[in-house]
């Protein structure tokens, strides 16, 4: 994906891979919301969905393959956008001309206010890109290495045993940002691949329906996190926690073990 690939082509690649990955992400977010029905419901939904998204073809192609291509296209576009921004500043006629446009920070916030949905889409994407590797390692690779599939207990363990200060907000922000990024991306993908004529008005990021869907998801994810933390549906059953500790220790390199809370407490 060098300069021989146009930005328009990269945007189409992002749109297509985003739509494909969105089929999995929709199920993943639905599973997160199912925690509102209790731990047993969460595990039942996850067990029912697992044959689809851990299928030998679906997982490497539909999930990891499209995610890798989508992210790579995004990174190339970010680098190009940054290069264009630097060149624009370098091409300014004088310091006075640059001062007339305002500082970089001033111009950034002006753009953010004028393009709020695009701003949120871009920066939720940055956040998701930063954390997705760790998320995959924790919820897929470590359980796969141990032979025990991820369950309600894994999320509860992160909140109760690793860091409630980190994981209470994380398990609200991560799915909320993913929901917004997916919905905005779906709207933009429709515009890019099919055209505005095939994109309904209610699908627009500025529509009430769009905003209500994101807000409802946000509230639902808060409710789910309260179940994972044992605040709703009673205390969390911790019988699997000892196994998960061993799983984490086996997966992580030895030099990282001192960072584990239960190791520090010894």
C-alpha positions, 0 to 999 in steps of 0.5 A, a space after each residue: 500500500 505505497 503511494 501507487 495506491 491512491 487515497 480513494 482506493 485505500 478508503 474503499 479498502 477501509 470501507 469494505 474491510 470495515 463492513 466485513 469486520 463489522 459482522 463480527 463486531 456486531 456479535 461481539 458487542 451484542 455479547 457484551 450487552 447480554 451481560 445485563 441479563 446475568 453471568 449465565 446469559 453472557 456465557 450462554 450467548 458467548 457459547 452460542 456465538 463461538 462456533 461462528 466467530 471461531 470457525 477455522 475460516 471465519 476467524 483468520 479471514 473475516 476477523 483477523 484478516 480484515 482487521 489487519 488490512 483495515 488497520 494497515 490502510 488506516 495507518 498509511 492514510 494517517 501517515 499521508 495525512 500527516 505528511 500533507 499537513 507538514 508540507 502545507 505548513 512548510 509551503 506557507 508564505 511567511 510566519 505572518 501567514 501561519 500566524 493568521 491561520 492560528 496555531 496548529 492546536 487552534 486549527 485542530 479544535 476548529 476542525 474538530 468542532 466543524 467535523 464532530 462526527 468525523 473527529 470522533 470516528 478518527 479518534 475512537 479509531 486511534 484508541 481502538 488501534 492502540 488497545 486492540 492488540 492487548 485485547 486480543 491477547 487477553 480475550 483470545 490468545 491467552 485462553 486459547 493457549 490454556 485450552 480454556 475458552 474465554 468466559 464471563 469469569 475472564 472479564 470479571 477477573 480483569 476488574 476484580 483482580 487486576 485493576 478496577 480503576 483501569 478495567 471498569 472504564 475500559 470495559 465501558 469505553 472500549 465497546 462504546 468507542 467500537 460501536 460508534 466507530 462501527 456505526 459511523 464507518 458503516 455510514 461512510 462505507 455506504 457513501 463510498 461504495 454505494 453513494 449517498 442515494 443508497 444511504 438512508 437519512 436515519 443512518 447519518 451520524 448527525 441523526 437522532 436515531 444514530 445518537 440514540 443508538 450510541 447512547 443506548 449502547 453506552 448505558 447498556 455497557 455501563 450496566 454490563 460492567 456493573 454485572 462483571 464487577 458483582 454490583 448487579 446480580 450479586 457477588 461474582 463467582 470466583 472459582 475460576 480465578 485461580 485457573 485464570 491466574 495460572 493462565 496469565 502467568 503461563 502466557 506472559 513472559 517471566 519478566 512481566 510477572 512482577 507486574 501482576 497484582 497477585 505476584 506483587 502481593 506475595 
